């Protein structure tokens, strides 16, 4: 009886240790991770960058299972028309003085697709909305790499400036309601 109890206890300890060792948290490498954005107008558009302030990625058995990220809104830049950077940071767009960070928290990852579908909560200007997008993910014992193209509807975050959905007669000055984030992320142990 004692031997059976001891073997059972040993089995549970080994199982718990193996499970605990397979789960890990990786830290985003800010120097190797990029977010490039693209916004379009009726005529033309603009592009730029924004930095990740901090982030972590959860991995279990070499599969990404979760994560959370903080975006540094004051780092927002328009790279093709530098004069627009200040306007993007004011109340018409992202109001970075009042909202210096945005966040994304992964709530679910569907690994059954060829490109996993990431679902999470995106917070911009204090407004949180659910968002889903496909991503290319790879993870091993030392590094996680992810790439994704994410479409964001700015109206969900009360960014209405020059939106034809709200303002008539904008003509070729209208800005599309969606903008695109091209994300390349690296995280390490």
FIZAFI-406100 format. One line per field, with one value per residue (C-alpha): residue number from 0; residue in one letter; chain; x, y, z. Coordinates in pm, 1 decimal. Example, Ala and Ser with C-alpha at 12.3 -4.5 7.8 and 13.67 -1.06 7.14 Angstrom:
n c(0,1);
res c(a,s);
chain c(A,A);
c1 c(1230.0,1367.0);
c2 c(-450.0,-106.0);
c3 c(780.0,714.0);
***
This chain:
n c(0,1,2,3,4,5,6,7,8,9,10,11,12,13,14,15,16,17,18,19,20,21,22,23,24,25,26,27,28,29,30,31,32,33,34,35,36,37,38,39,40,41,42,43,44,45,46,47,48,49,50,51,52,53,54,55,56,57,58,59,60,61,62,63,64,65,66,67,68,69,70,71,72,73,74,75,76,77,78,79,80,81,82,83,84,85,86,87,88,89,90,91,92,93,94,95,96,97,98,99,100,101,102,103,104,105,106,107,108,109,110,111,112,113,114,115,116,117,118,119,120,121,122,123,124,125,126,127,128,129,130,131,132,133,134,135,136,137,138,139,140,141,142,143,144,145,146,147,148,149,150,151,152,153,154,155,156,157,158,159,160,161,162,163,164,165,166,167,168,169,170,171,172,173,174,175,176,177,178,179,180,181,182,183,184,185,186,187,188);
res c(x,x,x,x,x,x,x,x,x,x,x,x,x,x,x,x,x,x,x,x,x,x,x,x,x,x,x,x,x,x,x,x,x,x,x,x,x,x,x,x,x,x,x,x,x,x,x,x,x,x,x,x,x,x,x,x,x,x,x,x,x,x,x,x,x,x,x,x,x,x,x,x,x,x,x,x,x,x,x,x,x,x,x,x,x,x,x,x,x,x,x,x,x,x,x,x,x,x,x,x,x,x,x,x,x,x,x,x,x,x,x,x,x,x,x,x,x,x,x,x,x,x,x,x,x,x,x,x,x,x,x,x,x,x,x,x,x,x,x,x,x,x,x,x,x,x,x,x,x,x,x,x,x,x,x,x,x,x,x,x,x,x,x,x,x,x,x,x,x,x,x,x,x,x,x,x,x,x,x,x,x,x,x,x,x,x,x,x,x);
chain c(A,A,A,A,A,A,A,A,A,A,A,A,A,A,A,A,A,A,A,A,A,A,A,A,A,A,A,A,A,A,A,A,A,A,A,A,A,A,A,A,A,A,A,A,A,A,A,A,A,A,A,A,A,A,A,A,A,A,A,A,A,A,A,A,A,A,A,A,A,A,A,A,A,A,A,A,A,A,A,A,A,A,A,A,A,A,A,A,A,A,A,A,A,A,A,A,A,A,A,A,A,A,A,A,A,A,A,A,A,A,A,A,A,A,A,A,A,A,A,A,A,A,A,A,A,A,A,A,A,A,A,A,A,A,A,A,A,A,A,A,A,A,A,A,A,A,A,A,A,A,A,A,A,A,A,A,A,A,A,A,A,A,A,A,A,A,A,A,A,A,A,A,A,A,A,A,A,A,A,A,A,A,A,A,A,A,A,A,A);
c1 c(0.0,274.9,466.0,160.3,107.5,473.8,470.0,150.5,300.4,619.9,412.3,225.5,550.2,710.1,395.8,370.6,741.3,718.1,410.6,569.7,887.8,699.0,536.3,754.2,732.3,939.6,1016.2,968.9,1298.7,1215.8,1525.9,1419.3,1042.7,867.8,522.3,473.6,139.0,-33.7,-334.8,-505.9,-698.5,-917.6,-607.6,-284.8,-204.6,66.0,283.9,498.4,617.8,530.9,733.0,651.6,720.6,714.4,558.1,559.4,466.7,351.2,466.1,379.0,525.1,671.3,330.5,237.7,-53.2,-88.3,76.7,37.7,191.2,216.5,254.0,445.9,211.5,455.2,688.1,428.3,588.2,475.1,781.0,668.2,546.4,713.1,498.7,194.4,347.9,232.2,-120.6,-145.6,-50.3,-314.4,-684.4,-795.5,-631.4,-458.6,-437.5,-107.7,-70.1,-387.0,-335.2,42.0,-0.3,-217.8,-235.1,-307.8,-380.7,-417.2,-726.0,-721.2,-514.8,-671.0,-387.1,-613.7,-561.0,-253.1,-191.1,-306.8,-585.0,-504.4,-792.4,-744.1,-842.4,-698.0,-715.3,-662.5,-755.5,-897.1,-1145.9,-1115.3,-1244.2,-1204.7,-999.8,-889.0,-627.4,-411.3,-43.1,268.9,406.1,718.3,851.5,1138.1,1330.9,1494.1,1293.1,946.8,891.8,559.4,441.7,92.8,-98.6,-377.2,-663.6,-798.0,-1118.6,-1033.2,-1400.5,-1410.8,-1170.0,-1350.9,-1104.8,-1342.9,-1123.5,-1207.0,-1413.0,-1673.7,-1882.6,-1940.3,-1870.2,-2026.1,-1863.6,-1503.3,-1432.1,-1071.8,-979.0,-1154.6,-940.6,-1035.0,-1177.8,-936.6,-562.7,-317.1,-50.5,231.4,382.5,709.9,781.9,1073.4,1072.4,1339.0,1374.2);
c2 c(0.0,243.6,150.9,221.3,557.4,647.2,552.0,753.4,1055.1,1024.9,1004.7,1325.9,1506.3,1406.8,1504.9,1841.8,1915.6,1827.7,2048.3,2338.1,2314.7,2323.3,2662.7,2972.2,3349.6,3530.3,3904.0,4116.7,4238.6,4602.8,4643.6,4359.7,4421.5,4670.9,4809.3,4993.4,5158.2,5260.2,5493.2,5575.3,5873.4,5911.2,6050.3,5895.9,5803.6,5806.4,5559.3,5549.7,5362.8,5313.7,5135.8,4856.9,4979.1,4633.1,4293.9,3927.1,3613.2,3293.1,2964.3,2605.7,2307.4,2542.7,2697.4,3056.0,3050.3,3413.7,3745.8,4112.9,4421.0,4790.7,5035.9,5361.4,5619.6,5917.0,5720.5,5747.8,5889.5,5967.9,5875.2,6006.9,6348.9,6436.1,6748.2,6522.3,6350.0,6623.0,6618.2,6239.8,6284.4,6549.3,6517.6,6476.5,6133.9,5952.3,6222.3,6079.9,6331.4,6195.3,5834.8,5766.2,5391.1,5149.9,4780.2,4445.1,4134.9,3796.0,3609.4,3311.7,3155.2,2911.1,2682.2,2466.3,2693.9,2702.1,3052.9,3067.0,3316.6,3546.3,3701.7,3966.2,4295.7,4608.4,4927.9,5265.5,5597.4,5408.1,5215.5,4835.9,4626.3,4260.9,4202.8,3889.8,3840.8,3565.5,3553.3,3363.2,3222.1,3022.3,2932.9,2725.7,2695.2,3038.6,3261.0,3350.9,3520.0,3653.1,3844.4,3981.4,4234.6,4382.6,4599.0,4840.2,5041.7,5380.1,5461.4,5187.1,5406.3,5738.3,5866.0,6045.3,6312.9,6342.9,6023.9,6022.9,5802.6,6112.1,6415.4,6491.8,6687.2,6594.0,6505.2,6398.4,6508.6,6204.8,5953.5,5585.2,5445.2,5151.9,5167.2,4878.8,4767.0,4550.9,4382.2,4192.6,4071.7,3890.1,3773.0,3583.2,3404.6);
c3 c(0.0,93.6,-220.6,-441.4,-271.4,-313.2,-683.6,-738.6,-561.6,-767.1,-1090.0,-1002.1,-916.4,-1247.9,-1442.7,-1265.0,-1321.8,-1692.9,-1733.7,-1546.3,-1755.2,-2086.7,-2012.6,-2042.8,-2073.0,-2333.7,-2328.6,-2640.0,-2786.7,-2863.2,-3081.0,-3314.0,-3315.2,-3541.8,-3605.7,-3934.3,-4002.8,-4325.6,-4350.1,-4678.6,-4803.9,-5111.7,-5282.1,-5150.2,-4793.9,-4530.2,-4344.9,-4038.2,-3732.8,-3369.1,-3098.7,-2860.4,-2507.0,-2347.5,-2390.5,-2305.8,-2498.4,-2330.1,-2483.0,-2398.7,-2585.6,-2851.4,-2925.6,-2850.6,-2603.2,-2500.1,-2446.8,-2367.6,-2523.7,-2442.5,-2731.3,-2677.1,-2833.4,-2808.0,-3042.3,-3323.0,-3638.5,-3990.1,-4198.4,-4536.6,-4415.7,-4086.2,-4042.0,-3982.4,-3678.3,-3437.9,-3579.7,-3535.0,-3168.5,-3093.3,-3002.2,-3366.3,-3372.9,-3083.4,-2811.0,-2684.5,-2402.1,-2242.5,-2361.8,-2369.6,-2415.6,-2606.5,-2521.3,-2678.3,-2469.1,-2636.6,-2514.1,-2752.3,-3031.7,-3277.6,-3387.0,-3608.5,-3911.6,-4136.5,-4006.4,-3643.5,-3567.0,-3275.8,-3083.0,-2820.3,-2666.3,-2827.9,-2622.8,-2791.5,-2626.2,-2328.4,-2547.4,-2560.1,-2849.5,-2948.0,-3262.0,-3452.4,-3722.3,-3876.8,-3783.8,-3873.1,-3546.1,-3462.1,-3119.5,-2986.4,-2660.4,-2694.1,-2929.1,-3056.5,-3391.8,-3513.9,-3818.7,-3878.3,-4080.6,-3869.7,-3996.3,-3734.4,-3768.8,-3618.4,-3561.8,-3295.5,-3097.6,-3150.4,-3411.7,-3648.0,-3806.4,-4180.0,-4182.3,-4459.3,-4228.1,-4009.9,-4224.6,-4563.0,-4845.8,-4760.2,-5122.3,-5176.5,-4820.8,-4664.7,-4475.1,-4485.3,-4162.8,-4150.4,-4100.5,-4124.2,-3878.2,-4015.6,-3712.2,-3687.0,-3335.4,-3173.4,-2811.1,-2618.2,-2284.5);
***
